[in-house]
Amino acid sequence: MDNKNQNQNQNENENGNRNQNLRMIVICLISAVIIFALYSYMQNQFKKSTYKEITYTEFNQMIEAKQIEKVVFKTDRIEITPKKEQNALKITYFTGYLEGDTDVYERLNAAGVSYSKEVTESNAWLQFILLDILPLVLIWGAMYFIFRRITQSAGGGIMGVGRSNAKM
């Protein structure tokens, strides 16, 4: 009878450990999703604060007023870097292309603005993995090891009080 109770207690402990491991994995996943969402939100807010859309007319006015330091022609937009910074953040303006405006290069040359055309590379997936996925994996891995260490040192879970050594 004593062996039967010990086997039953061992099975209950193993099931408890499995449930605890499952809870720990769920906590890590939820934490990772929350951290990833916050990271994406902060990255988006920073981009919004440093990128400002202007009209093509405003772009032409900036050329005439010689307020532009550099222009980069991208596949979908024109990025404009102004000469003077208004605050500590470096603001980059952008506008769309205007069909039929062929003398924009001449006006940029006349205003002494340096300009270039961006060469598109096919490493979008690599950039996505390095900038978006890798930080998430590193944070998740760090949290996994921290929670695992807490679980081992406390004898129970994060909110656990440990195991009792009392025998009945």
MODELLER restraints for C-alpha pairs under 7 A, 6 or more apart:
rsr = mdl.restraints
at = mdl.atoms
rsr.add(forms.Gaussian(group=physical.xy_distance, feature=features.Distance(at['CA:28:A'], at['CA:140:A']), mean=6.70, stdev=0.5))
rsr.add(forms.Gaussian(group=physical.xy_distance, feature=features.Distance(at['CA:28:A'], at['CA:143:A']), mean=6.62, stdev=0.5))
rsr.add(forms.Gaussian(group=physical.xy_distance, feature=features.Distance(at['CA:28:A'], at['CA:144:A']), mean=6.25, stdev=0.5))
rsr.add(forms.Gaussian(group=physical.xy_distance, feature=features.Distance(at['CA:32:A'], at['CA:136:A']), mean=6.75, stdev=0.5))
rsr.add(forms.Gaussian(group=physical.xy_distance, feature=features.Distance(at['CA:32:A'], at['CA:140:A']), mean=5.50, stdev=0.5))
rsr.add(forms.Gaussian(group=physical.xy_distance, feature=features.Distance(at['CA:36:A'], at['CA:136:A']), mean=6.08, stdev=0.5))
rsr.add(forms.Gaussian(group=physical.xy_distance, feature=features.Distance(at['CA:50:A'], at['CA:89:A']), mean=6.59, stdev=0.5))
rsr.add(forms.Gaussian(group=physical.xy_distance, feature=features.Distance(at['CA:50:A'], at['CA:90:A']), mean=6.26, stdev=0.5))
rsr.add(forms.Gaussian(group=physical.xy_distance, feature=features.Distance(at['CA:50:A'], at['CA:91:A']), mean=4.51, stdev=0.5))
rsr.add(forms.Gaussian(group=physical.xy_distance, feature=features.Distance(at['CA:50:A'], at['CA:92:A']), mean=6.08, stdev=0.5))
rsr.add(forms.Gaussian(group=physical.xy_distance, feature=features.Distance(at['CA:51:A'], at['CA:91:A']), mean=5.79, stdev=0.5))
rsr.add(forms.Gaussian(group=physical.xy_distance, feature=features.Distance(at['CA:51:A'], at['CA:92:A']), mean=5.00, stdev=0.5))
rsr.add(forms.Gaussian(group=physical.xy_distance, feature=features.Distance(at['CA:51:A'], at['CA:93:A']), mean=5.69, stdev=0.5))
rsr.add(forms.Gaussian(group=physical.xy_distance, feature=features.Distance(at['CA:52:A'], at['CA:92:A']), mean=6.39, stdev=0.5))
rsr.add(forms.Gaussian(group=physical.xy_distance, feature=features.Distance(at['CA:52:A'], at['CA:93:A']), mean=4.81, stdev=0.5))
rsr.add(forms.Gaussian(group=physical.xy_distance, feature=features.Distance(at['CA:52:A'], at['CA:94:A']), mean=6.34, stdev=0.5))
rsr.add(forms.Gaussian(group=physical.xy_distance, feature=features.Distance(at['CA:53:A'], at['CA:93:A']), mean=5.61, stdev=0.5))
rsr.add(forms.Gaussian(group=physical.xy_distance, feature=features.Distance(at['CA:53:A'], at['CA:94:A']), mean=4.96, stdev=0.5))
rsr.add(forms.Gaussian(group=physical.xy_distance, feature=features.Distance(at['CA:53:A'], at['CA:95:A']), mean=5.80, stdev=0.5))
rsr.add(forms.Gaussian(group=physical.xy_distance, feature=features.Distance(at['CA:54:A'], at['CA:93:A']), mean=6.47, stdev=0.5))
rsr.add(forms.Gaussian(group=physical.xy_distance, feature=features.Distance(at['CA:54:A'], at['CA:94:A']), mean=6.08, stdev=0.5))
rsr.add(forms.Gaussian(group=physical.xy_distance, feature=features.Distance(at['CA:54:A'], at['CA:95:A']), mean=5.54, stdev=0.5))
rsr.add(forms.Gaussian(group=physical.xy_distance, feature=features.Distance(at['CA:55:A'], at['CA:95:A']), mean=5.92, stdev=0.5))
rsr.add(forms.Gaussian(group=physical.xy_distance, feature=features.Distance(at['CA:56:A'], at['CA:95:A']), mean=6.06, stdev=0.5))
rsr.add(forms.Gaussian(group=physical.xy_distance, feature=features.Distance(at['CA:56:A'], at['CA:96:A']), mean=6.99, stdev=0.5))
rsr.add(forms.Gaussian(group=physical.xy_distance, feature=features.Distance(at['CA:62:A'], at['CA:68:A']), mean=6.31, stdev=0.5))
rsr.add(forms.Gaussian(group=physical.xy_distance, feature=features.Distance(at['CA:63:A'], at['CA:108:A']), mean=6.64, stdev=0.5))
rsr.add(forms.Gaussian(group=physical.xy_distance, feature=features.Distance(at['CA:63:A'], at['CA:111:A']), mean=6.44, stdev=0.5))
rsr.add(forms.Gaussian(group=physical.xy_distance, feature=features.Distance(at['CA:66:A'], at['CA:111:A']), mean=5.85, stdev=0.5))
rsr.add(forms.Gaussian(group=physical.xy_distance, feature=features.Distance(at['CA:67:A'], at['CA:82:A']), mean=5.73, stdev=0.5))
rsr.add(forms.Gaussian(group=physical.xy_distance, feature=features.Distance(at['CA:67:A'], at['CA:83:A']), mean=5.56, stdev=0.5))
rsr.add(forms.Gaussian(group=physical.xy_distance, feature=features.Distance(at['CA:68:A'], at['CA:80:A']), mean=6.84, stdev=0.5))
rsr.add(forms.Gaussian(group=physical.xy_distance, feature=features.Distance(at['CA:68:A'], at['CA:81:A']), mean=6.02, stdev=0.5))
rsr.add(forms.Gaussian(group=physical.xy_distance, feature=features.Distance(at['CA:68:A'], at['CA:82:A']), mean=4.36, stdev=0.5))
rsr.add(forms.Gaussian(group=physical.xy_distance, feature=features.Distance(at['CA:68:A'], at['CA:83:A']), mean=5.27, stdev=0.5))
rsr.add(forms.Gaussian(group=physical.xy_distance, feature=features.Distance(at['CA:68:A'], at['CA:113:A']), mean=6.41, stdev=0.5))
rsr.add(forms.Gaussian(group=physical.xy_distance, feature=features.Distance(at['CA:69:A'], at['CA:81:A']), mean=5.67, stdev=0.5))
rsr.add(forms.Gaussian(group=physical.xy_distance, feature=features.Distance(at['CA:69:A'], at['CA:82:A']), mean=5.24, stdev=0.5))
rsr.add(forms.Gaussian(group=physical.xy_distance, feature=features.Distance(at['CA:69:A'], at['CA:83:A']), mean=4.72, stdev=0.5))
rsr.add(forms.Gaussian(group=physical.xy_distance, feature=features.Distance(at['CA:69:A'], at['CA:113:A']), mean=5.72, stdev=0.5))
rsr.add(forms.Gaussian(group=physical.xy_distance, feature=features.Distance(at['CA:69:A'], at['CA:114:A']), mean=6.75, stdev=0.5))
rsr.add(forms.Gaussian(group=physical.xy_distance, feature=features.Distance(at['CA:70:A'], at['CA:80:A']), mean=6.08, stdev=0.5))
rsr.add(forms.Gaussian(group=physical.xy_distance, feature=features.Distance(at['CA:70:A'], at['CA:81:A']), mean=5.16, stdev=0.5))
rsr.add(forms.Gaussian(group=physical.xy_distance, feature=features.Distance(at['CA:70:A'], at['CA:113:A']), mean=5.74, stdev=0.5))
rsr.add(forms.Gaussian(group=physical.xy_distance, feature=features.Distance(at['CA:70:A'], at['CA:114:A']), mean=4.99, stdev=0.5))
rsr.add(forms.Gaussian(group=physical.xy_distance, feature=features.Distance(at['CA:70:A'], at['CA:115:A']), mean=5.63, stdev=0.5))
rsr.add(forms.Gaussian(group=physical.xy_distance, feature=features.Distance(at['CA:71:A'], at['CA:78:A']), mean=6.94, stdev=0.5))
rsr.add(forms.Gaussian(group=physical.xy_distance, feature=features.Distance(at['CA:71:A'], at['CA:79:A']), mean=5.69, stdev=0.5))
rsr.add(forms.Gaussian(group=physical.xy_distance, feature=features.Distance(at['CA:71:A'], at['CA:80:A']), mean=4.69, stdev=0.5))
rsr.add(forms.Gaussian(group=physical.xy_distance, feature=features.Distance(at['CA:71:A'], at['CA:81:A']), mean=6.27, stdev=0.5))
rsr.add(forms.Gaussian(group=physical.xy_distance, feature=features.Distance(at['CA:71:A'], at['CA:114:A']), mean=6.41, stdev=0.5))
rsr.add(forms.Gaussian(group=physical.xy_distance, feature=features.Distance(at['CA:71:A'], at['CA:115:A']), mean=4.56, stdev=0.5))
rsr.add(forms.Gaussian(group=physical.xy_distance, feature=features.Distance(at['CA:71:A'], at['CA:116:A']), mean=6.53, stdev=0.5))
rsr.add(forms.Gaussian(group=physical.xy_distance, feature=features.Distance(at['CA:72:A'], at['CA:78:A']), mean=5.88, stdev=0.5))
rsr.add(forms.Gaussian(group=physical.xy_distance, feature=features.Distance(at['CA:72:A'], at['CA:79:A']), mean=5.12, stdev=0.5))
rsr.add(forms.Gaussian(group=physical.xy_distance, feature=features.Distance(at['CA:72:A'], at['CA:80:A']), mean=6.61, stdev=0.5))
rsr.add(forms.Gaussian(group=physical.xy_distance, feature=features.Distance(at['CA:72:A'], at['CA:115:A']), mean=5.62, stdev=0.5))
rsr.add(forms.Gaussian(group=physical.xy_distance, feature=features.Distance(at['CA:72:A'], at['CA:116:A']), mean=5.01, stdev=0.5))
rsr.add(forms.Gaussian(group=physical.xy_distance, feature=features.Distance(at['CA:72:A'], at['CA:117:A']), mean=5.64, stdev=0.5))
rsr.add(forms.Gaussian(group=physical.xy_distance, feature=features.Distance(at['CA:72:A'], at['CA:118:A']), mean=6.50, stdev=0.5))
rsr.add(forms.Gaussian(group=physical.xy_distance, feature=features.Distance(at['CA:73:A'], at['CA:79:A']), mean=6.42, stdev=0.5))
rsr.add(forms.Gaussian(group=physical.xy_distance, feature=features.Distance(at['CA:73:A'], at['CA:116:A']), mean=6.16, stdev=0.5))
rsr.add(forms.Gaussian(group=physical.xy_distance, feature=features.Distance(at['CA:73:A'], at['CA:117:A']), mean=4.64, stdev=0.5))
rsr.add(forms.Gaussian(group=physical.xy_distance, feature=features.Distance(at['CA:73:A'], at['CA:118:A']), mean=6.06, stdev=0.5))
rsr.add(forms.Gaussian(group=physical.xy_distance, feature=features.Distance(at['CA:74:A'], at['CA:117:A']), mean=6.16, stdev=0.5))
rsr.add(forms.Gaussian(group=physical.xy_distance, feature=features.Distance(at['CA:74:A'], at['CA:118:A']), mean=5.27, stdev=0.5))
rsr.add(forms.Gaussian(group=physical.xy_distance, feature=features.Distance(at['CA:76:A'], at['CA:96:A']), mean=6.88, stdev=0.5))
rsr.add(forms.Gaussian(group=physical.xy_distance, feature=features.Distance(at['CA:77:A'], at['CA:94:A']), mean=6.47, stdev=0.5))
rsr.add(forms.Gaussian(group=physical.xy_distance, feature=features.Distance(at['CA:77:A'], at['CA:95:A']), mean=5.69, stdev=0.5))
rsr.add(forms.Gaussian(group=physical.xy_distance, feature=features.Distance(at['CA:77:A'], at['CA:96:A']), mean=4.68, stdev=0.5))
rsr.add(forms.Gaussian(group=physical.xy_distance, feature=features.Distance(at['CA:77:A'], at['CA:97:A']), mean=6.18, stdev=0.5))
rsr.add(forms.Gaussian(group=physical.xy_distance, feature=features.Distance(at['CA:78:A'], at['CA:94:A']), mean=5.38, stdev=0.5))
rsr.add(forms.Gaussian(group=physical.xy_distance, feature=features.Distance(at['CA:78:A'], at['CA:95:A']), mean=5.31, stdev=0.5))
rsr.add(forms.Gaussian(group=physical.xy_distance, feature=features.Distance(at['CA:78:A'], at['CA:96:A']), mean=5.99, stdev=0.5))
rsr.add(forms.Gaussian(group=physical.xy_distance, feature=features.Distance(at['CA:78:A'], at['CA:97:A']), mean=6.78, stdev=0.5))
rsr.add(forms.Gaussian(group=physical.xy_distance, feature=features.Distance(at['CA:79:A'], at['CA:92:A']), mean=6.65, stdev=0.5))
rsr.add(forms.Gaussian(group=physical.xy_distance, feature=features.Distance(at['CA:79:A'], at['CA:93:A']), mean=5.76, stdev=0.5))
rsr.add(forms.Gaussian(group=physical.xy_distance, feature=features.Distance(at['CA:79:A'], at['CA:94:A']), mean=4.37, stdev=0.5))
rsr.add(forms.Gaussian(group=physical.xy_distance, feature=features.Distance(at['CA:79:A'], at['CA:95:A']), mean=6.76, stdev=0.5))
rsr.add(forms.Gaussian(group=physical.xy_distance, feature=features.Distance(at['CA:80:A'], at['CA:92:A']), mean=5.81, stdev=0.5))
rsr.add(forms.Gaussian(group=physical.xy_distance, feature=features.Distance(at['CA:80:A'], at['CA:93:A']), mean=4.94, stdev=0.5))
rsr.add(forms.Gaussian(group=physical.xy_distance, feature=features.Distance(at['CA:80:A'], at['CA:94:A']), mean=5.74, stdev=0.5))
rsr.add(forms.Gaussian(group=physical.xy_distance, feature=features.Distance(at['CA:81:A'], at['CA:92:A']), mean=5.15, stdev=0.5))
rsr.add(forms.Gaussian(group=physical.xy_distance, feature=features.Distance(at['CA:81:A'], at['CA:93:A']), mean=6.44, stdev=0.5))
rsr.add(forms.Gaussian(group=physical.xy_distance, feature=features.Distance(at['CA:150:A'], at['CA:158:A']), mean=6.49, stdev=0.5))
rsr.add(forms.Gaussian(group=physical.xy_distance, feature=features.Distance(at['CA:151:A'], at['CA:157:A']), mean=4.90, stdev=0.5))
rsr.add(forms.Gaussian(group=physical.xy_distance, feature=features.Distance(at['CA:151:A'], at['CA:158:A']), mean=6.14, stdev=0.5))
rsr.add(forms.Gaussian(group=physical.xy_distance, feature=features.Distance(at['CA:154:A'], at['CA:162:A']), mean=5.85, stdev=0.5))
rsr.add(forms.Gaussian(group=physical.xy_distance, feature=features.Distance(at['CA:155:A'], at['CA:162:A']), mean=4.47, stdev=0.5))
rsr.add(forms.Gaussian(group=physical.xy_distance, feature=features.Distance(at['CA:155:A'], at['CA:163:A']), mean=6.10, stdev=0.5))
rsr.add(forms.Gaussian(group=physical.xy_distance, feature=features.Distance(at['CA:156:A'], at['CA:162:A']), mean=4.57, stdev=0.5))
rsr.add(forms.Gaussian(group=physical.xy_distance, feature=features.Distance(at['CA:156:A'], at['CA:163:A']), mean=6.62, stdev=0.5))
